[in-house]
Amino acid sequence: MSQRIHWSLLALLVPVLVASKCINRHEEIEEIEIEIQDVDQGLQVVSIDPAWGTRGEVFEATVYGAGFAQGARVRFGEETEASRVTFKGDVKLTVTVPPLEPGRWDVWVINPDGEMSVLRGALRIEEGAVAEPECSSATLYFDFDSSGLTAESNAQLSELAPCLSRNAGGIRLEGHCDERGTTEYNLALGQRRANSVESALVSLGLSPQRIDTVSYGEERPANTGSSESAWSDNRRVEMRLDR
C-alpha cells in the first residue's frame, strides 16, 4: 500500500517539476531577447558627408546613423560643438561645422538623455584648399573574372573622394563586363564590381545614401572588338556624379 502511494506522489510531482523547468527556460529566453533588442536600438554614428573640410572653413554637413533624438547635439573632438544641429529623423542630422584645425576629428552625437556615440577620425580637415581632380565621371578597370579593386583603382578612388564629398548629388555606379561568359553570369559579375566600388567609397567617408549601383553585364561594351585589349576596356565600372 505504501509503495503505491509513493509512486502516485511521483506521478503528481514530475509534471510540476517539468513545468517549472520550462517556465525558467522561457524566462531565460525572454531575458536574452530583451538584451538583444536593447543592443539593436542603441545610438550609433555611421558617417558624415562631406567628410573633408578646409582649415578655418564653416560648412554644412549631414551626419548619418541610428537612434538620434530630437535635441541631439553634435561635437567634434572633445570640446568643439556644432554651431547648429537640425533633427531630420532618427537616422539623420544636418549640422553647421565650425572652424577647425587641420587633422582628423572624431564626430560625437549626444542625445538629450546623455546617451553618446562616436565615429573616430570621421572628419578630415586640411591645411588649405587642394587641387582636386574633376569627379563628374570616372572609369575604374578590373582584372579578368574579378570584382576586386586593383591597386590603381583604389588609388584613383582615394584621389576622387574629396571632390565627390564636396560636390552634392547622387553617385551612379555602372558595372560592365567583357563578352566572355553567359549573360546571367556577366550581369552578376557587373553588379559585384559596382558593389566593390560602392564599399570602397563608403570606407572613404561617402554616404551610402548617395550611391546607386546597376549592372549592364556585357550589353554596353566600350570597345566592340574581340581581343584582349578590347576585353580589358570593357571590364570596368563607370562612375557618374549627378550634381
C-alpha distance (Angstrom), angle and dihedral (degrees) to the residues before:
residue distance angle dihedral
M1 . . .
S2 3.82 . .
Q3 3.81 90.4 .
R4 3.80 91.3 55.6
I5 3.82 90.1 51.4
H6 3.80 90.1 49.7
W7 3.81 93.2 53.6
S8 3.83 91.0 44.6
L9 3.79 90.8 55.7
L10 3.81 90.7 50.4
A11 3.78 90.6 51.2
L12 3.82 89.2 54.6
L13 3.81 95.8 45.2
V14 3.83 99.8 47.5
P15 3.86 95.9 68.1
V16 3.80 89.6 47.4
L17 3.82 92.4 51.9
V18 3.81 92.4 46.0
A19 3.80 91.5 48.3
S20 3.80 90.0 49.4
K21 3.82 91.2 53.7
C22 3.80 91.0 48.1
I23 3.80 91.4 51.0
N24 3.80 91.8 49.7
R25 3.82 90.9 47.9
H26 3.81 90.1 48.8
E27 3.82 90.2 51.8
E28 3.84 89.9 50.9
I29 3.82 90.9 51.8
E30 3.80 90.6 49.4
E31 3.82 90.6 51.2
I32 3.82 91.2 50.9
E33 3.80 91.6 48.9
I34 3.80 91.2 50.2
E35 3.82 91.3 50.5
I36 3.82 91.6 50.6
Q37 3.79 91.9 49.1
D38 3.80 91.0 50.6
V39 3.82 90.9 53.8
D40 3.82 93.3 47.1
Q41 3.80 92.7 52.9
G42 3.81 96.8 52.0
L43 3.79 127.7 122.6
Q44 3.81 113.8 -93.8
V45 3.82 135.7 175.4
V46 3.83 111.7 -149.2
S47 3.83 107.2 170.5
I48 3.80 147.4 -23.3
D49 3.81 123.3 -136.6
P50 2.99 120.9 -127.5
A51 3.78 94.0 30.0
W52 3.83 94.0 -172.5
G53 3.78 134.4 66.2
T54 3.80 142.1 163.9
R55 3.80 126.2 -109.8
G56 3.81 111.4 -87.0
E57 3.82 92.8 6.8
V58 3.81 122.8 135.3
F59 3.81 112.0 -149.8
E60 3.78 143.4 158.3
A61 3.80 121.0 -106.9
T62 3.79 139.6 172.2
V63 3.81 122.9 -131.0
Y64 3.82 116.1 -153.7
G65 3.79 127.5 -163.3
A66 3.80 141.0 96.5
G67 3.79 138.5 -77.1
F68 3.82 97.0 31.9
A69 3.82 114.9 161.0
Q70 3.79 132.9 -153.8
G71 3.80 107.3 -88.7
A72 3.82 94.6 27.6
R73 3.81 116.9 158.5
V74 3.81 126.8 -141.1
R75 3.80 121.5 -147.8
F76 3.79 132.1 -174.2
G77 3.77 113.0 -147.0
E78 3.79 117.7 -25.3
E79 3.80 100.8 -43.2
T80 3.83 116.1 8.9
E81 3.81 112.2 103.5
A82 3.80 125.0 -158.1
S83 3.81 107.6 -107.5
R84 3.80 91.9 -135.5
V85 3.82 132.4 19.1
T86 3.80 122.8 -175.1
F87 3.79 119.6 -166.9
K88 3.82 110.9 -132.7
G89 3.79 97.5 170.8
D90 3.78 136.7 -59.6
V91 3.84 91.9 -60.6
K92 3.83 102.3 41.4
L93 3.82 139.8 50.7
T94 3.81 127.6 174.7
V95 3.79 115.3 -148.4
T96 3.79 142.4 -179.5
V97 3.79 108.0 -127.3
P98 3.82 111.5 -143.9
P99 3.83 123.8 -140.3
L100 3.81 109.0 -67.0
E101 3.79 136.0 -175.1
P102 3.83 120.8 -112.3
G103 3.79 116.8 -80.9
R104 3.78 141.7 65.1
W105 3.80 115.8 -47.1
D106 3.79 128.6 -160.7
V107 3.81 114.5 -130.8
W108 3.82 115.3 -139.3
V109 3.80 128.9 -170.3
I110 3.80 116.2 -163.4
N111 3.81 119.1 -170.2
P112 3.83 120.2 -148.9
D113 3.83 90.5 -105.3
G114 3.81 89.8 60.3
E115 3.82 97.1 -103.9
M116 3.82 109.8 143.9
S117 3.79 138.3 -167.5
V118 3.82 130.3 -178.6
L119 3.80 136.2 -161.3
R120 3.80 106.0 -155.8
G121 3.80 118.8 -131.2
A122 3.81 92.3 -9.9
L123 3.82 97.2 142.2
R124 3.81 121.8 56.7
I125 3.81 119.7 -161.5
E126 3.80 116.5 -164.2
E127 3.80 128.8 -152.6
G128 3.79 94.6 -115.4
A129 3.75 144.7 -26.4
V130 3.78 111.3 -46.7
A131 3.76 130.0 -157.3
E132 3.78 106.5 -102.9
P133 3.80 128.1 -164.6
E134 3.78 119.8 -113.3
C135 3.80 105.4 -92.6
S136 3.81 104.8 -177.7
S137 3.81 87.2 107.9
A138 3.79 139.5 0.6
T139 3.80 139.8 168.1
L140 3.79 125.1 -139.0
Y141 3.81 120.8 -165.1
F142 3.81 130.8 -144.8
D143 3.79 137.9 -156.5
F144 3.80 120.7 -108.7
D145 3.82 113.7 -66.5
S146 3.81 90.6 -7.3
S147 3.79 134.8 122.2
G148 3.81 94.4 -175.3
L149 3.78 117.9 111.2
T150 3.78 115.9 -112.9
A151 3.80 121.5 -131.1
E152 3.81 88.3 -105.1
S153 3.81 92.3 53.3
N154 3.80 92.3 48.3
A155 3.80 90.3 51.9
Q156 3.79 90.7 47.0
L157 3.81 92.1 52.9
S158 3.81 91.8 48.1
E159 3.80 89.3 55.4
L160 3.81 93.2 46.7
A161 3.82 97.8 44.9
P162 3.84 98.3 81.7
C163 3.82 91.0 50.0
L164 3.81 91.7 47.4
S165 3.79 90.2 48.3
R166 3.80 93.5 52.1
N167 3.81 94.0 48.1
A168 3.79 117.4 72.2
G169 3.77 121.1 -139.9
G170 3.76 140.8 75.1
I171 3.79 124.4 -55.4
R172 3.81 115.6 -140.2
L173 3.80 119.6 -160.2
E174 3.82 117.2 -164.5
G175 3.80 117.4 -167.5
H176 3.82 120.2 -149.9
C177 3.82 138.2 179.4
D178 3.79 138.9 -167.4
E179 3.81 120.4 -101.2
R180 3.81 96.8 -94.7
G181 3.80 116.5 102.6
T182 3.80 132.4 32.5
T183 3.79 122.7 -55.5
E184 3.82 91.3 -112.0
Y185 3.80 93.8 48.6
N186 3.80 93.0 48.9
L187 3.80 92.8 48.4
A188 3.81 89.2 54.5
L189 3.82 92.3 44.9
G190 3.81 91.7 49.6
Q191 3.80 89.5 52.1
R192 3.80 92.0 50.4
R193 3.79 89.6 51.5
A194 3.81 91.9 51.6
N195 3.81 90.1 46.9
S196 3.82 90.8 52.1
V197 3.80 91.0 55.3
E198 3.80 90.7 46.8
S199 3.81 91.5 52.6
A200 3.80 90.9 49.8
L201 3.82 92.5 50.2
V202 3.81 91.7 49.2
S203 3.81 90.3 50.6
L204 3.82 87.4 53.6
G205 3.81 91.6 56.3
L206 3.81 103.6 -91.5
S207 3.80 115.9 137.1
P208 3.83 114.9 -111.5
Q209 3.81 87.6 -141.7
R210 3.81 88.6 71.2
I211 3.80 95.9 53.0
D212 3.81 129.0 86.6
T213 3.80 123.5 -178.8
V214 3.80 131.9 -160.2
S215 3.81 135.9 168.7
Y216 3.80 125.9 -140.3
G217 3.79 94.3 175.8
E218 3.81 109.5 -161.8
E219 3.81 94.9 -26.9
R220 3.83 98.8 98.1
P221 3.82 108.6 41.6
A222 3.79 119.2 -174.6
N223 3.82 88.3 -153.3
T224 3.81 120.1 32.8
G225 3.80 95.0 -159.2
S226 3.81 125.7 109.2
S227 3.79 101.0 -134.6
E228 3.80 133.4 101.9
S229 3.80 88.7 -101.5
A230 3.81 91.6 54.2
W231 3.80 92.7 44.4
S232 3.81 91.8 52.0
D233 3.82 89.3 53.0
N234 3.80 90.1 54.6
R235 3.82 99.0 48.5
R236 3.78 94.5 87.2
V237 3.80 152.6 110.2
E238 3.78 116.3 -130.4
M239 3.80 114.1 -151.0
R240 3.80 121.7 -158.3
L241 3.80 128.2 -175.5
D242 3.81 113.7 -147.0
R243 3.79 104.6 -156.2
